């Protein structure tokens, strides 16, 4: 229904789990169609990242993506609306698996 509302085409995958980290982990492992599988996850920076639960959930998802050799994009701040024009810059930090940047 959400895709139809915004006139988008795509594949939908629904998972039911007890928590966001478990649901995200399941989704990362099962998403795709045949050989066509995503290699990147986009997620928002936790708003209350200093709380233990928020930090643990965020780090679990990042660790899971790393184990599955997926790239992680973290957006900080609000996501723009579909037709909203933005100005500014985007900072990309390449993190190599050996810990260097």
Number of C-alpha atoms within 10 A of each C-alpha: 6 8 11 9 7 9 8 9 8 7 9 9 9 9 12 11 12 7 10 14 18 17 15 20 20 16 16 20 13 13 17 15 9 6 6 8 12 13 14 13 15 10 14 13 16 16 11 10 13 10 10 10 11 14 15 14 17 18 13 16 21 21 14 18 20 13 9 13 11 16 15 16 15 14 13 11 10 8 8 9 8 7 6 6 7 8 5 4 6 7 5 8 8 8 10 8 8 6 6 7 8
